[in-house]
Amino acid sequence: WLLMYLFGASPALDAGFLRGRSHQLEQLDADTLYLPFATSLRMSDLGYQSNAQAGLTPCYNNLDSYTDSLRKAVATPYPPYVEIGTHKDGEWVQLNT
């Protein structure tokens, strides 16, 4: 959470994240919603979401187990991403599956 706070902190998010969903955010401009005292809406349930992350359960018991669980998460293929592949028409579409 510290890295997200220091480098990903943003009290604003793209309005497209909430298209069609009710919210209590304020309108900054046509494309941006915000909360005056928010720290990182992008990392909240209003921002980046991925079903691929739903099954990840990092172990916080110690640094070794935490880094091992992150390595496993990064190295484990996710079936919907495997279907996409890493290249399309000779161009990269994602770094891994």
URGIMO-V978254 format. One record per residue. RES is the residue in three letters. PSI is psi in radians with two decimals (NA if undefined). BURIAL is I if it has 24 or more other C-alpha atoms within 12 Angstrom, else O. D_CENTER is the distance of its C-alpha to the mean C-alpha in Angstrom with 1 decimal. Layout:
RES_PSI_BURIAL_D_CENTER ; RES_PSI_BURIAL_D_CENTER
//
This chain:
TRP_-0.49_O_12.6 ; LEU_-0.77_O_15.2 ; LEU_-0.70_O_13.4 ; MET_-0.69_O_10.7 ; TYR_-0.79_O_13.8 ; LEU_-0.68_O_15.8 ; PHE_-0.26_O_13.8 ; GLY_0.11_O_10.8 ; ALA_2.24_O_13.0 ; SER_2.07_I_13.4 ; PRO_0.10_I_15.5 ; ALA_2.77_I_14.8 ; LEU_2.83_I_12.4 ; ASP_2.32_I_13.4 ; ALA_-0.42_I_15.8 ; GLY_-0.45_O_14.6 ; PHE_-0.49_I_11.6 ; LEU_0.24_I_14.5 ; ARG_2.12_O_17.2 ; GLY_-0.01_O_19.6 ; ARG_2.51_O_18.3 ; SER_2.61_O_20.3 ; HIS_2.98_O_19.1 ; GLN_0.42_O_21.0 ; LEU_2.78_I_19.4 ; GLU_2.63_O_21.8 ; GLN_2.12_O_22.2 ; LEU_-0.83_O_22.2 ; ASP_-2.96_O_23.0 ; ALA_-0.49_O_22.8 ; ASP_-0.01_O_19.2 ; THR_2.31_O_17.8 ; LEU_2.68_I_17.5 ; TYR_2.94_I_17.6 ; LEU_2.30_O_19.0 ; PRO_-0.62_O_21.7 ; PHE_0.30_O_20.9 ; ALA_2.69_O_17.2 ; THR_-0.75_O_15.4 ; SER_1.37_I_11.7 ; LEU_-0.55_I_10.9 ; ARG_-0.52_I_7.7 ; MET_0.06_I_6.4 ; SER_-3.04_O_8.7 ; ASP_-0.17_O_9.4 ; LEU_-0.28_I_10.2 ; GLY_-2.20_I_7.1 ; TYR_2.22_O_3.8 ; GLN_2.50_O_5.2 ; SER_2.20_O_6.4 ; ASN_-0.41_O_10.0 ; ALA_-0.46_O_10.0 ; GLN_-0.20_O_8.5 ; ALA_-0.60_O_11.1 ; GLY_0.00_O_13.9 ; LEU_2.29_O_12.7 ; THR_1.44_O_15.0 ; PRO_2.51_O_15.3 ; CYS_2.14_O_18.9 ; TYR_0.22_O_19.4 ; ASN_-0.69_O_23.2 ; ASN_2.97_O_23.6 ; LEU_-0.71_O_22.1 ; ASP_-0.83_O_23.5 ; SER_-0.59_O_22.1 ; TYR_-0.87_O_18.6 ; THR_-0.62_O_18.6 ; ASP_-0.76_O_20.2 ; SER_-0.59_O_17.6 ; LEU_-0.70_O_14.8 ; ARG_-0.76_O_17.2 ; LYS_-0.75_O_17.8 ; ALA_-0.72_O_14.2 ; VAL_-0.55_O_13.8 ; ALA_-0.18_O_17.3 ; THR_2.08_O_17.2 ; PRO_2.56_O_17.1 ; TYR_2.04_O_15.3 ; PRO_-0.80_O_18.1 ; PRO_-0.54_O_16.5 ; TYR_-0.54_O_15.3 ; VAL_-0.69_O_18.7 ; GLU_-0.61_O_20.3 ; ILE_-0.68_O_18.8 ; GLY_-3.13_O_19.8 ; THR_-0.33_O_19.2 ; HIS_2.59_O_21.8 ; LYS_2.18_O_23.3 ; ASP_0.68_O_26.6 ; GLY_0.06_O_26.5 ; GLU_2.54_O_23.3 ; TRP_2.34_O_20.0 ; VAL_-0.38_O_17.3 ; GLN_2.75_O_14.8 ; LEU_-0.65_O_15.4 ; ASN_3.14_O_15.9 ; THR_NA_O_15.9
//
